[in-house]
Amino acid sequence: MKLIVGFGNPEAKYNFTRHNFGFLTLDFYAKIHKLDWEKSEKFNAIWLKNGNTIFVKPQTYYNEVGRSIQAFSHFYKIAPKDILIICDDFNLEFGKLRLREKGSAGGNNGLKSTISELGTDEFPRLRLGTGSSLRAKTGDTDFVLGKFTAAEKEKLPEILSEACDIINDQI
């Protein structure tokens, strides 16, 4: 069993923000594979199951995603090595994708929460680059909670398609 988790914030006002890049990736994946999301109060998440893979969009806020991940992994007995996290990373140039098998949180509060809840940093993560010069002008919080620019939106289908290929390779 695999668990694929996209990071984001649950309210509609966060749609198409950089911090919701993980949600956006899983929504894109579900759309191209014609999969439908379900809401789970038990796991505090929106999720779907496809074969031996569970896809999750935690409905906690970004900084507390680890609670939902831990609940799924405990209930379904999924080892950390079989959990793929998909999150934004403003330290990577926009459009760059980086897959790592393990590692530190690197300042990402969602990864900090996940590491804390799972008790390990040995789980794969796909970081989606959002970095640009705009970050220096707006500050970190406003940057990650800001919407993608028109130029960035134009490139999203290509980036999301590449991310989905990586997800398929991990399943």
MARVO-12176 format. One line per 10 residues: number of its first residue (from 1); their letters; for each residue x, y, z of C-alpha. Coordinates in steps of 0.02 Angstrom, whole numbers, padded with zeros to 5 digits, always signed. Layout:
NUM> A> X Y Z; ...
END
This chain:
1> MKLIVGFGNP> +00000 +00000 +00000; +00062 +00175 -00045; +00009 +00342 +00025; +00027 +00497 -00085; -00001 +00660 +00009; -00015 +00834 -00065; +00011 +00982 +00051; -00101 +01134 +00054; -00227 +01235 +00153; -00411 +01185 +00151
11> EAKYNFTRHN> -00506 +01347 +00120; -00556 +01401 -00056; -00462 +01566 -00034; -00300 +01465 -00043; -00338 +01387 -00213; -00199 +01422 -00338; -00080 +01485 -00204; +00098 +01424 -00202; +00070 +01336 -00035; -00067 +01231 -00116
21> FGFLTLDFYA> +00046 +01162 -00253; +00030 +00988 -00175; -00161 +00995 -00181; -00154 +01060 -00359; -00042 +00915 -00411; -00159 +00785 -00339; -00312 +00870 -00415; -00224 +00866 -00584; -00181 +00682 -00559; -00360 +00639 -00511
31> KIHKLDWEKS> -00428 +00733 -00660; -00318 +00648 -00790; -00354 +00478 -00713; -00541 +00516 -00691; -00538 +00485 -00504; -00660 +00560 -00378; -00619 +00630 -00206; -00711 +00583 -00046; -00716 +00678 +00119; -00664 +00588 +00278
41> EKFNAIWLKN> -00703 +00664 +00448; -00611 +00519 +00531; -00446 +00564 +00447; -00480 +00750 +00430; -00443 +00738 +00244; -00508 +00729 +00068; -00448 +00566 -00007; -00467 +00433 -00139; -00408 +00256 -00161; -00350 +00187 -00327
51> GNTIFVKPQT> -00289 +00008 -00320; -00157 -00005 -00184; -00131 +00183 -00177; -00216 +00309 -00065; -00209 +00493 -00115; -00235 +00621 +00023; -00264 +00807 +00038; -00260 +00841 +00227; -00392 +00964 +00284; -00291 +01029 +00430
61> YYNEVGRSIQ> -00192 +01184 +00393; -00023 +01164 +00310; +00076 +01170 +00473; -00023 +01023 +00545; -00032 +00902 +00398; +00066 +00772 +00494; -00086 +00729 +00601; -00186 +00670 +00450; -00037 +00579 +00376; -00004 +00489 +00540
71> AFSHFYKIAP> -00188 +00438 +00552; -00188 +00362 +00377; -00019 +00277 +00398; -00070 +00203 +00566; -00242 +00143 +00510; -00181 +00067 +00346; -00012 +00011 +00419; +00088 +00107 +00289; +00274 +00122 +00323; +00354 +00295 +00305
81> KDILIICDDF> +00457 +00234 +00155; +00290 +00204 +00065; +00226 +00382 +00093; +00262 +00510 -00042; +00242 +00691 +00010; +00212 +00825 -00122; +00247 +01003 -00065; +00300 +01174 -00124; +00477 +01237 -00098; +00521 +01421 -00117
91> NLEFGKLRLR> +00706 +01380 -00110; +00692 +01294 -00279; +00672 +01394 -00438; +00493 +01396 -00504; +00459 +01241 -00608; +00603 +01138 -00540; +00554 +00972 -00461; +00661 +00878 -00335; +00627 +00701 -00276; +00720 +00641 -00121
101> EKGSAGGNNG> +00702 +00478 -00025; +00728 +00560 +00145; +00794 +00718 +00223; +00764 +00865 +00337; +00614 +00979 +00335; +00721 +01116 +00259; +00614 +01249 +00341; +00450 +01179 +00273; +00324 +01178 +00416; +00219 +01041 +00336
111> LKSTISELGT> +00371 +00928 +00328; +00413 +00974 +00509; +00238 +00920 +00560; +00254 +00758 +00462; +00425 +00716 +00535; +00359 +00751 +00710; +00204 +00642 +00689; +00292 +00497 +00601; +00445 +00506 +00712; +00562 +00497 +00562
121> DEFPRLRLGT> +00621 +00597 +00411; +00644 +00439 +00308; +00501 +00459 +00186; +00508 +00516 +00005; +00460 +00692 -00040; +00433 +00780 -00205; +00470 +00965 -00188; +00393 +01080 -00318; +00492 +01239 -00344; +00402 +01404 -00323
131> GSSLRAKTGD> +00553 +01517 -00300; +00562 +01684 -00388; +00624 +01861 -00358; +00447 +01906 -00301; +00482 +01820 -00134; +00610 +01954 -00084; +00481 +02090 -00117; +00335 +02011 -00025; +00414 +01911 +00117; +00398 +01724 +00144
141> TDFVLGKFTA> +00221 +01714 +00214; +00141 +01827 +00084; +00240 +01739 -00052; +00183 +01561 -00010; +00004 +01618 +00020; +00006 +01720 -00141; -00075 +01663 -00303; +00027 +01604 -00450; +00067 +01742 -00574; -00006 +01736 -00750
151> AEKEKLPEIL> +00163 +01680 -00819; +00174 +01542 -00687; -00004 +01484 -00722; +00042 +01463 -00905; +00179 +01339 -00857; +00076 +01241 -00730; +00008 +01106 -00848; +00184 +01056 -00900; +00248 +01056 -00719; +00096 +00961 -00654
161> SEACDIINDQ> +00113 +00833 -00794; +00295 +00804 -00746; +00246 +00786 -00563; +00112 +00658 -00611; +00242 +00557 -00707; +00348 +00553 -00549; +00197 +00496 -00447; +00165 +00355 -00571; +00348 +00301 -00557; +00330 +00294 -00367
171> I> +00172 +00188 -00366
END
